[in-house]
Amino acid sequence: MRIHVIDLEFQGCAEAIAAFLVEGERGLALVETGPDSTRPRLLAEIDRLGFSASDVSDVLVSHIHLDHAGGAGWWAAQGARLWVHEKGAPHLINPKRLVASATRIYGDQMDALWGSILPAPADRVRAVGNEAEIRVGDLLFRAIDTPGRAAHHLAFSIEDIVFTGDTAGIRLPGQQLITPASAPPQFDREAFEGSFARILETHP
C-alpha cells in the first residue's frame, strides 16, 4: 500500500486542504475530495502520479463539509462509489440544504471558494456507520464513528493508519499549535473527546 498526500493548494495556499490517494496492488481509493474548486489541481496530481480519474473506484469522505466533500458529487457522477456517514448521505444526494446553509455564511464568495456542488447519484452513494468495512480491491478500510466536529463524521482506518478528518484537530501552515475543529453550532466537546479516544484505541 502507498499513500499519496495531495496538497490541493486551496485558494493558492499550501498545506490548507489535502486529499489522499491510497494505492493498493488491486485498488485505488481517494480519501477526501476537497472542494470542487480544487478539482483541476487534484486531477492534475492524480495524472502526475500515473493514474486517471477513471482509475479511482471508491471515494471516502470523513464528513460532508465543503472543504472535505465539496467535490464528492462530481466523483460519484463519474461512477465512483461514494462512502459517507449514514447521517450525511442524504445531503450529498440532495445538497440543497447544505448549499443554502453555506451560502448564508459565504454569500457571493460561494463559487470562488467552493466551485460547483453537484448532487451525487443515489445509486453510487454508500451510507455507512461505525465498524463498517470498506473493501477496495486489496485495500480494507474500517469506518470509525467520530462525532463531535459534526454528527455525521467518520474516520477511516487502514492497517495502522487513520484518516481522521477533523477529529485530530487543525494546524495552520507555519504554526505548531494544534487546535480542535470546534466551529459552532454542531461542536460537541464530550462527543469529540470520546471520538478522539476511539481513534487512539486503534493504536494508529
Number of C-alpha atoms within 10 A of each C-alpha: 13 10 14 14 13 17 19 25 15 19 13 9 11 13 15 16 19 21 19 20 23 19 19 16 10 10 18 23 23 23 23 25 29 26 24 26 22 24 19 11 16 24 16 14 19 19 12 10 11 9 14 13 16 11 13 22 19 22 25 28 27 28 28 24 17 20 21 23 24 29 27 31 26 19 25 25 17 15 17 23 23 26 26 27 26 17 15 23 22 16 16 26 19 17 20 13 11 16 17 11 12 14 14 10 10 13 11 10 11 17 14 11 17 22 17 17 24 21 19 26 19 16 12 19 22 16 15 20 19 15 13 14 16 19 13 20 15 13 18 15 21 19 25 26 22 31 24 24 27 24 18 20 28 32 28 26 21 17 12 8 12 20 23 19 21 20 24 19 15 15 15 12 10 7 7 8 9 11 11 16 18 18 10 9 8 12 17 16 14 10 16 22 14 14 24 18 12 15 21 11 9 13 9 12
